[in-house]
């Protein structure tokens, strides 16, 4: 499995903030989800195709978040996503949210995404082709 870092840049909009112009904490989770999705897409992973053709999907099983500093209205943020531990039916992602201009760490997350059968939502091993298409 290729574990090269993927980067996704976003801007903080008014809708992302609370009344004081600080990013609402749950938005970091949405940004992290986008980062993991784009990491998979960059490796040739089209999740909708996997759902339809292979009957698998990823679901978050565990997440740890450490908030360091707040992002604010109009900031540019960078979501860095890397693969950590890889298991038979799960992937552990390490993610960081940084200020794009300075590189200052805003939040860091460890996310365990489990591979599940789309019909039963029970754990299912990742298919062999998943590992071969993403090696490098």
DALIN-V849408 format. One record per residue. N is the residue number from 1. SS is DSSP state (@ for helix, = for strand, . for the rest). NEAR is the number of other ideal C-beta (glycine too) atoms within 12 Angstrom. Layout:
n=N ss=SS near=NEAR
n=N ss=SS near=NEAR
//
This chain:
n=1 ss=. near=25
n=2 ss=. near=22
n=3 ss=. near=21
n=4 ss=. near=16
n=5 ss=. near=22
n=6 ss== near=29
n=7 ss== near=24
n=8 ss== near=30
n=9 ss== near=21
n=10 ss== near=29
n=11 ss== near=22
n=12 ss=. near=29
n=13 ss=. near=19
n=14 ss=@ near=17
n=15 ss=@ near=13
n=16 ss=@ near=27
n=17 ss== near=22
n=18 ss=. near=18
n=19 ss=. near=8
n=20 ss=. near=11
n=21 ss=. near=18
n=22 ss== near=22
n=23 ss== near=33
n=24 ss=. near=24
n=25 ss=. near=22
n=26 ss=@ near=17
n=27 ss=@ near=31
n=28 ss=@ near=35
n=29 ss=@ near=25
n=30 ss=@ near=23
n=31 ss=@ near=38
n=32 ss=@ near=37
n=33 ss=@ near=28
n=34 ss=@ near=25
n=35 ss=@ near=37
n=36 ss=@ near=38
n=37 ss=@ near=29
n=38 ss=@ near=26
n=39 ss=@ near=36
n=40 ss=@ near=34
n=41 ss=@ near=20
n=42 ss=@ near=23
n=43 ss=. near=27
n=44 ss=. near=18
n=45 ss=. near=32
n=46 ss=. near=17
n=47 ss=@ near=26
n=48 ss=@ near=15
n=49 ss=@ near=18
n=50 ss=@ near=28
n=51 ss=@ near=19
n=52 ss=@ near=12
n=53 ss=@ near=14
n=54 ss=@ near=26
n=55 ss=. near=18
n=56 ss== near=33
n=57 ss== near=29
n=58 ss== near=33
n=59 ss== near=27
n=60 ss== near=27
n=61 ss== near=21
n=62 ss== near=17
n=63 ss== near=25
n=64 ss== near=20
n=65 ss== near=24
n=66 ss== near=18
n=67 ss== near=22
n=68 ss=. near=17
n=69 ss=. near=21
n=70 ss=. near=26
n=71 ss=. near=37
n=72 ss== near=23
n=73 ss=. near=22
n=74 ss=. near=19
n=75 ss=. near=29
n=76 ss== near=24
n=77 ss== near=40
n=78 ss== near=31
n=79 ss== near=40
n=80 ss== near=32
n=81 ss== near=38
n=82 ss== near=28
n=83 ss== near=34
n=84 ss== near=24
n=85 ss== near=18
n=86 ss== near=24
n=87 ss=. near=19
n=88 ss=. near=16
n=89 ss=. near=23
n=90 ss== near=27
n=91 ss== near=37
n=92 ss== near=28
n=93 ss== near=39
n=94 ss== near=31
n=95 ss== near=44
n=96 ss== near=34
n=97 ss== near=43
n=98 ss== near=31
n=99 ss== near=28
n=100 ss=. near=23
n=101 ss=. near=15
n=102 ss=. near=14
n=103 ss=. near=16
n=104 ss=. near=20
n=105 ss== near=22
n=106 ss== near=37
n=107 ss== near=34
n=108 ss== near=26
n=109 ss== near=36
n=110 ss== near=26
n=111 ss== near=37
n=112 ss== near=27
n=113 ss== near=39
n=114 ss== near=27
n=115 ss== near=34
n=116 ss== near=25
n=117 ss== near=22
n=118 ss=. near=20
n=119 ss=. near=12
n=120 ss=. near=12
n=121 ss=. near=16
n=122 ss=. near=16
n=123 ss== near=21
n=124 ss=. near=24
n=125 ss=. near=20
n=126 ss=. near=30
n=127 ss=. near=20
n=128 ss=@ near=13
n=129 ss=@ near=17
n=130 ss=@ near=29
n=131 ss=@ near=20
n=132 ss=@ near=14
n=133 ss=@ near=20
n=134 ss=. near=24
n=135 ss=. near=16
n=136 ss=. near=13
//
